[in-house]
């Protein structure tokens, strides 16, 4: 089947290192329970400040994944 249906979820990953690390954190965690992830879209970047320094990056992203058809679900 070539035509697909996709679902979007929204997650927020965090990191004390970088925006990229926050994205990687969210995608890695989602991969533990979601199959067929295809793309992500950054929705918002924000963070927290502690003692005049960036303490944490918070990145909200949407992750798109393909819904399984009946044949895939049986595999």
N, CA, C and O atoms as a GROMACS GRO file, in nm:
protein
  300
    1UNK      N    1   0.085  -0.119   0.000
    1UNK     CA    2   0.000   0.000   0.000
    1UNK      C    3   0.089   0.124   0.000
    1UNK      O    4   0.173   0.140   0.089
    2UNK      N    5   0.072   0.210  -0.097
    2UNK     CA    6   0.159   0.327  -0.107
    2UNK      C    7   0.102   0.451  -0.038
    2UNK      O    8   0.178   0.537   0.006
    3UNK      N    9  -0.029   0.461  -0.029
    3UNK     CA   10  -0.089   0.576   0.040
    3UNK      C   11  -0.090   0.548   0.190
    3UNK      O   12  -0.134   0.442   0.234
    4UNK      N   13  -0.042   0.642   0.265
    4UNK     CA   14  -0.027   0.625   0.410
    4UNK      C   15  -0.112   0.725   0.486
    4UNK      O   16  -0.155   0.827   0.432
    5UNK      N   17  -0.135   0.694   0.612
    5UNK     CA   18  -0.197   0.786   0.706
    5UNK      C   19  -0.096   0.807   0.818
    5UNK      O   20  -0.035   0.711   0.867
    6UNK      N   21  -0.079   0.930   0.858
    6UNK     CA   22   0.018   0.965   0.960
    6UNK      C   23  -0.052   1.026   1.081
    6UNK      O   24  -0.159   1.085   1.070
    7UNK      N   25   0.012   1.009   1.194
    7UNK     CA   26  -0.036   1.070   1.317
    7UNK      C   27   0.074   1.159   1.371
    7UNK      O   28   0.192   1.129   1.355
    8UNK      N   29   0.036   1.270   1.433
    8UNK     CA   30   0.130   1.362   1.496
    8UNK      C   31   0.113   1.358   1.647
    8UNK      O   32   0.001   1.355   1.698
    9UNK      N   33   0.225   1.359   1.716
    9UNK     CA   34   0.222   1.377   1.861
    9UNK      C   35   0.311   1.496   1.893
    9UNK      O   36   0.398   1.533   1.814
   10UNK      N   37   0.290   1.555   2.007
   10UNK     CA   38   0.371   1.670   2.049
   10UNK      C   39   0.442   1.634   2.179
   10UNK      O   40   0.380   1.588   2.275
   11UNK      N   41   0.573   1.656   2.180
   11UNK     CA   42   0.657   1.625   2.295
   11UNK      C   43   0.747   1.743   2.327
   11UNK      O   44   0.772   1.828   2.242
   12UNK      N   45   0.796   1.748   2.449
   12UNK     CA   46   0.897   1.846   2.486
   12UNK      C   47   1.016   1.772   2.543
   12UNK      O   48   1.006   1.704   2.645
   13UNK      N   49   1.130   1.786   2.475
   13UNK     CA   50   1.256   1.728   2.523
   13UNK      C   51   1.335   1.835   2.596
   13UNK      O   52   1.326   1.953   2.564
   14UNK      N   53   1.413   1.792   2.694
   14UNK     CA   54   1.494   1.887   2.769
   14UNK      C   55   1.640   1.842   2.770
   14UNK      O   56   1.670   1.724   2.754
   15UNK      N   57   1.728   1.939   2.789
   15UNK     CA   58   1.870   1.911   2.798
   15UNK      C   59   1.942   2.028   2.865
   15UNK      O   60   1.903   2.143   2.847
   16UNK      N   61   2.043   1.998   2.939
   16UNK     CA   62   2.129   2.102   2.995
   16UNK      C   63   2.243   2.136   2.900
   16UNK      O   64   2.320   2.228   2.927
   17UNK      N   65   2.254   2.061   2.788
   17UNK     CA   66   2.366   2.080   2.694
   17UNK      C   67   2.332   2.171   2.577
   17UNK      O   68   2.401   2.270   2.552
   18UNK      N   69   2.222   2.136   2.503
   18UNK     CA   70   2.195   2.209   2.379
   18UNK      C   71   2.053   2.183   2.328
   18UNK      O   72   1.984   2.092   2.376
   19UNK      N   73   2.012   2.264   2.232
   19UNK     CA   74   1.884   2.244   2.165
   19UNK      C   75   1.884   2.110   2.094
   19UNK      O   76   1.789   2.033   2.105
   20UNK      N   77   1.991   2.080   2.021
   20UNK     CA   78   1.999   1.953   1.949
   20UNK      C   79   1.988   1.834   2.043
   20UNK      O   80   1.921   1.736   2.012
   21UNK      N   81   2.052   1.842   2.157
   21UNK     CA   82   2.046   1.733   2.254
   21UNK      C   83   1.903   1.717   2.309
   21UNK      O   84   1.858   1.605   2.334
   22UNK      N   85   1.833   1.827   2.327
   22UNK     CA   86   1.694   1.819   2.373
   22UNK      C   87   1.607   1.749   2.269
   22UNK      O   88   1.519   1.671   2.305
   23UNK      N   89   1.631   1.777   2.141
   23UNK     CA   90   1.558   1.709   2.032
   23UNK      C   91   1.591   1.561   2.033
   23UNK      O   92   1.501   1.477   2.025
   24UNK      N   93   1.719   1.528   2.042
   24UNK     CA   94   1.761   1.388   2.045
   24UNK      C   95   1.698   1.314   2.162
   24UNK      O   96   1.657   1.198   2.149
   25UNK      N   97   1.689   1.379   2.277
   25UNK     CA   98   1.629   1.319   2.396
   25UNK      C   99   1.482   1.284   2.370
   25UNK      O  100   1.438   1.174   2.402
   26UNK      N  101   1.408   1.377   2.311
   26UNK     CA  102   1.265   1.353   2.282
   26UNK      C  103   1.247   1.241   2.180
   26UNK      O  104   1.162   1.154   2.199
   27UNK      N  105   1.326   1.243   2.073
   27UNK     CA  106   1.313   1.141   1.969
   27UNK      C  107   1.353   1.003   2.023
   27UNK      O  108   1.286   0.904   1.995
   28UNK      N  109   1.460   0.997   2.100
   28UNK     CA  110   1.504   0.870   2.156
   28UNK      C  111   1.398   0.811   2.249
   28UNK      O  112   1.371   0.691   2.245
   29UNK      N  113   1.340   0.895   2.332
   29UNK     CA  114   1.237   0.845   2.424
   29UNK      C  115   1.114   0.799   2.348
   29UNK      O  116   1.057   0.695   2.380
   30UNK      N  117   1.072   0.876   2.248
   30UNK     CA  118   0.954   0.838   2.169
   30UNK      C  119   0.977   0.705   2.097
   30UNK      O  120   0.884   0.626   2.081
   31UNK      N  121   1.101   0.680   2.054
   31UNK     CA  122   1.130   0.558   1.980
   31UNK      C  123   1.114   0.431   2.065
   31UNK      O  124   1.108   0.321   2.012
   32UNK      N  125   1.108   0.447   2.195
   32UNK     CA  126   1.088   0.332   2.283
   32UNK      C  127   0.947   0.275   2.271
   32UNK      O  128   0.926   0.157   2.300
   33UNK      N  129   0.851   0.356   2.230
   33UNK     CA  130   0.712   0.309   2.223
   33UNK      C  131   0.643   0.336   2.089
   33UNK      O  132   0.532   0.289   2.067
   34UNK      N  133   0.707   0.411   2.001
   34UNK     CA  134   0.644   0.446   1.873
   34UNK      C  135   0.728   0.393   1.759
   34UNK      O  136   0.850   0.413   1.755
   35UNK      N  137   0.662   0.324   1.665
   35UNK     CA  138   0.730   0.274   1.546
   35UNK      C  139   0.697   0.363   1.426
   35UNK      O  140   0.602   0.441   1.430
   36UNK      N  141   0.776   0.350   1.323
   36UNK     CA  142   0.752   0.416   1.194
   36UNK      C  143   0.757   0.568   1.202
   36UNK      O  144   0.684   0.636   1.129
   37UNK      N  145   0.841   0.623   1.291
   37UNK     CA  146   0.856   0.769   1.295
   37UNK      C  147   0.920   0.814   1.165
   37UNK      O  148   1.012   0.750   1.114
   38UNK      N  149   0.871   0.926   1.110
   38UNK     CA  150   0.917   0.973   0.980
   38UNK      C  151   0.977   1.113   0.982
   38UNK      O  152   1.070   1.140   0.906
   39UNK      N  153   0.927   1.203   1.066
   39UNK     CA  154   0.978   1.339   1.067
   39UNK      C  155   0.950   1.405   1.201
   39UNK      O  156   0.872   1.355   1.283
   40UNK      N  157   1.016   1.519   1.220
   40UNK     CA  158   0.984   1.603   1.335
   40UNK      C  159   0.983   1.748   1.290
   40UNK      O  160   1.047   1.785   1.191
   41UNK      N  161   0.911   1.828   1.364
   41UNK     CA  162   0.902   1.972   1.339
   41UNK      C  163   0.916   2.043   1.473
   41UNK      O  164   0.842   2.016   1.567
   42UNK      N  165   1.012   2.135   1.481
   42UNK     CA  166   1.030   2.212   1.604
   42UNK      C  167   0.921   2.317   1.611
   42UNK      O  168   0.904   2.398   1.520
   43UNK      N  169   0.846   2.316   1.720
   43UNK     CA  170   0.735   2.407   1.741
   43UNK      C  171   0.778   2.527   1.825
   43UNK      O  172   0.738   2.640   1.799
   44UNK      N  173   0.859   2.500   1.927
   44UNK     CA  174   0.898   2.606   2.020
   44UNK      C  175   1.030   2.572   2.086
   44UNK      O  176   1.057   2.456   2.118
   45UNK      N  177   1.112   2.673   2.106
   45UNK     CA  178   1.236   2.658   2.182
   45UNK      C  179   1.230   2.757   2.298
   45UNK      O  180   1.204   2.875   2.279
   46UNK      N  181   1.255   2.706   2.415
   46UNK     CA  182   1.260   2.792   2.532
   46UNK      C  183   1.359   2.730   2.630
   46UNK      O  184   1.416   2.624   2.602
   47UNK      N  185   1.379   2.792   2.742
   47UNK     CA  186   1.471   2.737   2.840
   47UNK      C  187   1.454   2.803   2.974
   47UNK      O  188   1.370   2.892   2.994
   48UNK      N  189   1.535   2.757   3.064
   48UNK     CA  190   1.533   2.817   3.198
   48UNK      C  191   1.669   2.878   3.226
   48UNK      O  192   1.771   2.836   3.173
   49UNK      N  193   1.668   2.978   3.313
   49UNK     CA  194   1.789   3.052   3.348
   49UNK      C  195   1.810   3.038   3.498
   49UNK      O  196   1.716   3.050   3.577
   50UNK      N  197   1.935   3.012   3.536
   50UNK     CA  198   1.971   3.001   3.676
   50UNK      C  199   2.102   3.074   3.697
   50UNK      O  200   2.200   3.045   3.628
   51UNK      N  201   2.106   3.167   3.789
   51UNK     CA  202   2.227   3.246   3.816
   51UNK      C  203   2.282   3.312   3.689
   51UNK      O  204   2.402   3.308   3.662
   52UNK      N  205   2.191   3.373   3.612
   52UNK     CA  206   2.226   3.446   3.490
   52UNK      C  207   2.290   3.358   3.382
   52UNK      O  208   2.361   3.409   3.295
   53UNK      N  209   2.266   3.228   3.387
   53UNK     CA  210   2.318   3.134   3.287
   53UNK      C  211   2.204   3.046   3.237
   53UNK      O  212   2.107   3.020   3.309
   54UNK      N  213   2.216   3.002   3.113
   54UNK     CA  214   2.118   2.906   3.060
   54UNK      C  215   2.136   2.776   3.139
   54UNK      O  216   2.243   2.716   3.139
   55UNK      N  217   2.029   2.734   3.205
   55UNK     CA  218   2.035   2.613   3.287
   55UNK      C  219   1.980   2.491   3.213
   55UNK      O  220   2.025   2.379   3.235
   56UNK      N  221   1.881   2.514   3.125
   56UNK     CA  222   1.819   2.403   3.055
   56UNK      C  223   1.753   2.452   2.927
   56UNK      O  224   1.691   2.559   2.924
   57UNK      N  225   1.767   2.372   2.822
   57UNK     CA  226   1.696   2.395   2.697
   57UNK      C  227   1.570   2.309   2.698
   57UNK      O  228   1.574   2.194   2.742
   58UNK      N  229   1.460   2.364   2.650
   58UNK     CA  230   1.333   2.292   2.638
   58UNK      C  231   1.284   2.311   2.495
   58UNK      O  232   1.259   2.423   2.451
   59UNK      N  233   1.272   2.202   2.422
   59UNK     CA  234   1.232   2.208   2.281
   59UNK      C  235   1.104   2.127   2.262
   59UNK      O  236   1.101   2.007   2.286
   60UNK      N  237   0.999   2.196   2.219
   60UNK     CA  238   0.874   2.128   2.190
   60UNK      C  239   0.873   2.095   2.041
   60UNK      O  240   0.899   2.181   1.956
   61UNK      N  241   0.843   1.969   2.010
   61UNK     CA  242   0.841   1.928   1.871
   61UNK      C  243   0.723   1.837   1.844
   61UNK      O  244   0.670   1.772   1.934
   62UNK      N  245   0.683   1.835   1.718
   62UNK     CA  246   0.582   1.741   1.670
   62UNK      C  247   0.658   1.630   1.600
   62UNK      O  248   0.751   1.655   1.523
   63UNK      N  249   0.617   1.508   1.626
   63UNK     CA  250   0.676   1.392   1.559
   63UNK      C  251   0.565   1.326   1.479
   63UNK      O  252   0.458   1.296   1.531
   64UNK      N  253   0.593   1.302   1.352
   64UNK     CA  254   0.498   1.234   1.265
   64UNK      C  255   0.538   1.090   1.246
   64UNK      O  256   0.655   1.059   1.223
   65UNK      N  257   0.440   1.001   1.256
   65UNK     CA  258   0.469   0.860   1.232
   65UNK      C  259   0.355   0.797   1.154
   65UNK      O  260   0.240   0.839   1.162
   66UNK      N  261   0.391   0.694   1.077
   66UNK     CA  262   0.294   0.626   0.992
   66UNK      C  263   0.213   0.528   1.076
   66UNK      O  264   0.269   0.452   1.156
   67UNK      N  265   0.083   0.530   1.057
   67UNK     CA  266  -0.002   0.429   1.120
   67UNK      C  267   0.018   0.297   1.048
   67UNK      O  268   0.035   0.294   0.926
   68UNK      N  269   0.015   0.189   1.123
   68UNK     CA  270   0.032   0.057   1.063
   68UNK      C  271  -0.096   0.014   0.995
   68UNK      O  272  -0.207   0.043   1.041
   69UNK      N  273  -0.080  -0.056   0.883
   69UNK     CA  274  -0.198  -0.119   0.825
   69UNK      C  275  -0.211  -0.258   0.885
   69UNK      O  276  -0.123  -0.300   0.961
   70UNK      N  277  -0.316  -0.331   0.854
   70UNK     CA  278  -0.342  -0.461   0.917
   70UNK      C  279  -0.229  -0.561   0.895
   70UNK      O  280  -0.197  -0.637   0.987
   71UNK      N  281  -0.167  -0.564   0.778
   71UNK     CA  282  -0.060  -0.658   0.750
   71UNK      C  283   0.063  -0.630   0.835
   71UNK      O  284   0.127  -0.724   0.884
   72UNK      N  285   0.097  -0.503   0.855
   72UNK     CA  286   0.214  -0.467   0.937
   72UNK      C  287   0.192  -0.501   1.083
   72UNK      O  288   0.285  -0.541   1.152
   73UNK      N  289   0.071  -0.485   1.130
   73UNK     CA  290   0.041  -0.510   1.270
   73UNK      C  291   0.058  -0.657   1.306
   73UNK      O  292   0.084  -0.690   1.421
   74UNK      N  293   0.044  -0.745   1.207
   74UNK     CA  294   0.059  -0.889   1.232
   74UNK      C  295   0.204  -0.934   1.233
   74UNK      O  296   0.233  -1.043   1.282
   75UNK      N  297   0.295  -0.853   1.181
   75UNK     CA  298   0.438  -0.892   1.176
   75UNK      C  299   0.501  -0.888   1.313
   75UNK      O  300   0.620  -0.918   1.326
   0.00000   0.00000   0.00000
